[in-house]
Each structure stands twice: as C-alpha cells, then as structure tokens.
Amino acid sequence: MKKTGAQIFVESLKMEQVDTIFCYPGGATLNITDALCNCQEIKQIVVRHEQGGVHAADGYARASGKVGVCLVTSGPGATNTVTGIATAYMDSIPIVVFTCQVTTSLIGNDAFQEADIVGITRPCTKHNYLVKDVKDLARIIKEAFYIARSGRPGPVLVDIPKDVTANMCDFKYPDKVFIRSYQPTYVGHPGQIKRAIKLILSSKRPV
C-alpha cells in the first residue's frame, strides 16, 4: 500500500513503539505534523524551544530507558538542537532527533531556512542521515533507532527534506538491521584482557 513520507514516518515510529514525541513545528514539518495529529498512539508534546525539545527527549530516555524522540523544523530550528544533542552524546543517552529540511532541489543553494545540520552535528552524534529518497525513509528510521540504542548508546540525527515527506511509495518496515560497518562488541576480547592483566600485575604502582 502506498503511503506518503509523512505517513511512513508515523508508521515507522509506531513500529519502534514510540509513544511520545517532543515537537517544535515549522513550515518544513507541516506534512509530518498533520500525520501525527491523525495518530492516536503517539502523544505530541509541543515545546517552546528546540533545545528544550531535545533536552526533554534526553530526560525521557534517562527516565524510561527507551529512545527519546524529537522533531524540529529546518534552518535555525535545526541548529537550536545542537546543545541538547551534544549533551546526549557526552552522557551516552539514546535519542533520535528528526530535523526537517528544505526540498531536495534547494539543498546547497542557500535557500531560506536551509542549514547543513548533518555537517554541523557530525562531531556530536553517533551517526546522522540525510534522506534523499522516500523509499529509503523506513530503512533509515529503523537504522537510526538501532544505532541510538545499541552498543554505547547516543544521539542519531535524521534530516528529512520536505518533498520526501510528501512523496509516496510502498511502505514496508524492515524486520532487522544489518550495517556492515557497525557491529558493536559486547564481550571483551580474551587476549586483550590477558594483556591488560599482565600489564597491571607488572606495574610498579597499583592502578
């Protein structure tokens, strides 16, 4: 069944069992905001500033143990999230920040309320995405939540151009995630542990 990018966004959040999203709406978010208003399962909390929205998502994640979710508009709306994202990054808090962007045809043309939020947040996120095709949206959202909560938790940013939220495609949410370059390790390497023990035992001052 074909759905708009905005509908795919909402259905993907439902598949990730998101029940609360902290929002600061704007022109670029309108398609998603309309779709969220038609969804009874996800509670929208409208904040008064984008930075506050990210901090709220951060606090929600700390208190609930779930991934915190925030949605903001493009340009200065997106750049206002940076302090909150950096806080989550430093404290290893799993959040997914969705920033809406100008249409794909205007990206890189110094358009009204355009900001390279992917480039800006690269140093303070675990990973970030710019969605260029609505067909990639569901997969990217699945990966964003997986990266945010796995391994050492942290913030992931997903930048969604406005035309992507309006375009349509068949919706199928991925069952699982495989990212070749991201395979978090949960068990210590025995050889490295033995080397560390030898170094500690041979040290002249206790560590």
N, C-alpha and C positions, 0 to 999 in steps of 0.2 A: 504494500500500500504506500502510495507516495505521500510524503509529508514535507512541509516547509522546514527550513533550517531551524526556525524558532520552535516548531513543534518537536523536531528531533532533539533539540536542546532539552526541552522539558521532559520528554520521554526518557532520555538518557539519564537525567538526574533521578528520575523515579526508579530506573533500573539500579542505580547506585544507592538506593534507599535514602536519598536526601529528603529531609522533612522540613528544613529551614534554610532560607537563603537571605542574606543581607544585601540590600539593593540601594543604589542611588541612581534613579532613572535619568535618561537623557535622550536626545534625538536619535543616537545610534542604537539605543537599546529598545526602541519602541516595539519592534516586532516580537522580541523576546518577552518584554513586559506584558504585552497583550496575551501572549500564550500562557504566561504564568498566572495571569488573572483568571484564566479559564481552567486552572488546575487546582483542585481542592486538596490534593495530597501534600503540596509544598506550601509552607507558610512564608510569605514575604514580610520581611521586616525592613521598612524604609528608614534609612539612617539620614542624618543631617549633613554628613561629610563623608567622602570616600575613604579617608584614612580611618575614620571611626568604623566604617563598614568592615574593613579588613581586620581591625583590632577586635571587633565583635565576632567575626568568624574565627579568629585566633582563640578568643576566650571560649567560644562554643566548643572548639576542638579540644581545648585543655580540659573543660568540664565534662564533656560527653565521651571522649575517646574516639569520636567519629571525625571524619574530614569536614572542616569548616568550609563554607562556600560563600563567595561574594560576587556581586555583579555590578559593574560600573560602566559609564559611558566613555567615549573616546577623548583624546586630547588631554586637557588639564584634569578631567575626571580620572583618566588612567594614571597620570603622573602623581596624583594625590595618594595613590595606593602604595607608593614605594616604601615609605617609612614602616607601614604595617607589614609589608612583605619582608623587609629586612629583619624586623623583629621576629617573625615566624621562622625565618631562615636561621638566625642565630640561636634560637631556642629549640630548633628541630620540631616545629609544630606543623602537622599536616593540614594544609589549606589549599583550595583551588580557587584562584581569582580569575574570573571571566571579565575581560575588558572588551567592549565593543569598539569597532574601528570604522573609519570611513570606507566607502565601497572600494573594492579591489582595484578598479580602474584609476582611482585617485591616490592610491598609496605611492608615496615617493614624489608627489607633485606639490608638496607644501600646501595641501588642501586645508580648508577651515576645520579646526579641531582635530588635526592629524598629529600624532606623536608616535615616534618609533618606540613603543612601550616594550617590545620584545628586546630591542637593543639596550634600552635603559635598565631593564630588570635582569639582564643576563647574569650579572655578578651576584645577585641576591635571590635567585631561585634555583631549585633543583633542576628544573627544566622549564622551557616555555615554548609555546607553539603560536604560529600564525596560520589560521585556517584559510586556505586559498580555494577550496572546493567543498561544496556542501556534502559531497559523497564521502569526504574524509572526517566529517564532524563527529559522528558517533564513535568511530575508532579513536580519535584524538581524545575525546572526553573519557573514554574507557582507560586509555593510557595515562591520562592526567591523574585520575584518581588512584590508579595503581602505583604510579611513581610517588605521589604525595604520601601514601600510607605505608609503602614497603621500604625495606632496608632502614636507613636512617631517615625518618620522616622529614618533610619540609614542604615549602610552598611551590606550587606549579601554577604558571600563568598561561591562559589560553586567550588569544586575541582573535576576535571574530568580526570580520567585515560585515557591514550592514546588508550588502547584497547576498551574502552567504545565508543570512537568516531568512531572506525572502525566497531564495531559490528552492526548488523542490527535487527530491529524489526518493527512491525506495528506502525505507527505514529497516535496518537490521542491526541490532546491538550485538557486538562481538561477545562470544562466550568466554573467551580467555585472552590473555595478553602475552605476546612474546616479542621482546625487544632485544635483538642480538647484542647490542652494545650496553645493555643494562641488565645485569644478572647479579642482584645483591647477594652477598655472602652472609650467612647467619651462624656458621660454625667456624671456629678458629682452625687455622691450618696447624696440624700436629707438629710438623717440622719447625715452623716459626715459633711455636710455643716452647718447644725444647730449647731452641736457640736463646730465647728470652730468659728461660730458667738458668741456663749456663752463664749468661752474662750477669744475671742477678747474683748467683752464687759466687762468681769470681770477683764481684765488685768489692772494693775496699771499704766503702761506706754503704750501709744499708739504704735502699731506695725508700 
